[in-house]
């Protein structure tokens, strides 16, 4: 029987900055919409219970923002692990609920490296490995490492690169 070694490779530390910026933008948009609705409620003389509900929702958003901006990104980066060898791709992540995914290389169908504007700013990419079941994502890898892993996985899975015409 094949014995698997626990994954020990980490994602980039700059992932924390990217996730903090992304979560800040998201929570600011939600808070601004909520504040706009509260203001509209006072301006247009909506019923009090409607304004109170919006106020409670904005307050909850602020509380969730504390978790999403200051705590979750650090814990996610700390507990995210992956490993890739000739036979398997292993992903282990989770703060409260641990997910340990193992995919055999024989089930890999494609591999891509993706990069949005925030990831580009910090020189990071997300590696997505498509399997017969579901795609596996390894977030926030340094660009050079992501490209090297993409090639390594493609070689292990015997995926041919499309020629550019």
Buried (B, 14 or more C-beta within 10 A) or exposed (E): EEEEEEBEBBBBEBBBBBBBBBBEEBBEEBBEBBEEBBEEBEEEEBEEEEBEBBBEBBEEBEEBBEEBBEEBBBBBBEBBBBBBEEEBBBBBBEEEEEEEBBBEBEBBEEBBBEBEEBBEEBBBBBBBBBBEEEEBBBBBBBBEBBBEBBBBBBEBBEBEEEEEE
